[in-house]
Amino acid sequence: MSVFLVIPTYNEKDNLPLLVKKVFSVLPEAKMLIVDDASPDGTGVLAENLRQHYPERLFVLHRAGKQGLGSAYVMGFRQALRLGATKVIQMDADFSHPIERLPKMLALAEDYDLVIGSRYVEGGQTPGLKGLRKLISWGGGVYTRAILGLKVRDVTSGFKCFDASVLADIDLDNFKMSGYGFQIELIYKTSLRNYRVVEMPICFKSRRQGESKMGFKIVLEALLNVLVLRRDSFAFRRAYSAQLDY
């Protein structure tokens, strides 16, 4: 198994050194791909320095500016596949996702095509999610599941493990959403193709350093584009059913 972690960064200089160290201590055979959007705090430069310490395990992609979370993941996924990944994990750089759960996630990935680190299944926790952000997360999930008919509880989770075959199949060239909603679209496109999906409970914590990237515009984009996904899914379902029948 060739495991790649894809981690987008923007102003994560304070988090990155410890993140890399902890991930590699928990997954000693894994590789990491950092996708940096020209962070003004020097995250990209720091990532290159860290790469000197892990020349065979740490890779860095530099982008010209802040272009959005979705496109950063798409670029990272493509590069991971080119480098021979068989399992691709996506996670944040801010320690909100539990690094200690990575081995369990990979164990589940032996039997499932997509493993989702979930805040909203039994055993999941959100101690660092409060007030308006908690309401948006919970309410957006209810809305999305109702519109799209998803069974997944945590539709906006940014902590996932994909089998490489899924990422090769879901057409990375045609994603409509870029930020908060990109996570929804990833899960929805995977579910439409009947891949095996499981949710693993996690404790989601507030970031340790830096500022949250979530804003009202990102949330609104997600809510509106859920309706677009619903509309477009009808054509996909017809084409996919015809392909299976053939």
HELIX and SHEET records of a PDB file:
HELIX    1   1 LEU A   16  VAL A   26  1                                  11    
HELIX    2   2 THR A   43  HIS A   53  1                                  11    
HELIX    3   3 LEU A   69  ARG A   82  1                                  14    
HELIX    4   4 ILE A   99  ARG A  101  5                                   3    
HELIX    5   5 LEU A  102  LEU A  108  1                                   7    
HELIX    6   6 GLY A  131  LEU A  148  1                                  18    
HELIX    7   7 ALA A  164  ASP A  169  1                                   6    
HELIX    8   8 TYR A  180  LEU A  192  1                                  13    
HELIX    9   9 PHE A  216  ASP A  245  1                                  30    
SHEET    1   A 7 LEU A  58  HIS A  62  0                                        
SHEET    2   A 7 LYS A  31  ASP A  36  1                                        
SHEET    3   A 7 VAL A   3  THR A   9  1                                        
SHEET    4   A 7 LYS A  87  GLN A  90  1                                        
SHEET    5   A 7 LYS A 160  ASP A 163 -1                                        
SHEET    6   A 7 LEU A 114  SER A 118 -1                                        
SHEET    7   A 7 VAL A 197  PRO A 201  1                                        
END                                                                             
